């Protein structure tokens, strides 16, 4: 009906999954990272976390333009 609000995005923002392993997080930090903490921190940031063979596939929310590479996730941990 007329006057109803509508959102229209001709080119919706698509984020890519960031692949990372707990070993990578630990290596970069210089101490052992905990998997439970990692998944908890990522979920608190609004990320979707999926366990993979080599670690994790993390899908950041569209508004987090600063989370695009594995090192961005290490920084957040």
C-alpha positions, -999 to +999 in steps of 0.1 A: +000+000+000+010+036-005+031+050+023+045+016+035+083+017+040+104-004+017+141-011+015+155-016-020+191-026-025+199-032-062+234-045-052+232-060-018+265-062+001+280-097+001+306-107+025+331-135+019+339-161+045+372-158+062+390-191+067+413-194+097+427-221+120+432-219+158+469-227+151+472-195+130+456-175+158+480-191+183+511-186+161+503-149+155+495-142+192+525-161+206+503-181+230+478-209+228+443-196+217+413-215+229+387-227+204+358-221+228+369-185+233+375-180+196+340-191+186+324-172+215+343-139+206+334-143+169+297-149+176+296-119+200+309-098+171+279-109+151+298-134+129+285-168+118+311-194+127+313-228+109+337-255+118+357-269+088+384-295+083+412-271+088+396-248+114+368-223+109+349-204+082+338-171+097+312-150+080+313-114+094+282-093+095+278-069+065+284-038+087+319-050+098+340-038+069+371-042+091+368-080+092+381-093+058+412-112+064+424-139+089+446-113+107+415-092+113+401-121+133+433-127+152+432-090+162+397-094+175+406-124+195 
